[in-house]
């Protein structure tokens, strides 16, 4: 599973868990992140900490697997809209969020850290 959720008291930890890929976010991971942010907002948890597994935060979008070689421009634009929707969902949270950054934070991973 790409995202691991752990509640410790009133603090929710969201861990990006793809350490073999430096926690790069897979194509379907952006919708999952958006959903997890909404779930946190609706929960009784008071603080969200976003971190990465294996000593790395997030290397951004997972561009492996040759997906971009076969995608159309409209599919690529749709993918970027998902990234934007996840970033906006994080930005719009009304509760405090903390990025526990260790190691790399590049591309969309930097957006998560800055959010």
Beta strands, then each sheet from edge to edge (+ up, - down):
strand 1: 3-8
strand 2: 11-16
strand 3: 47-52
strand 4: 96-100
sheet 1: 1+ 2- 3- 4-
end
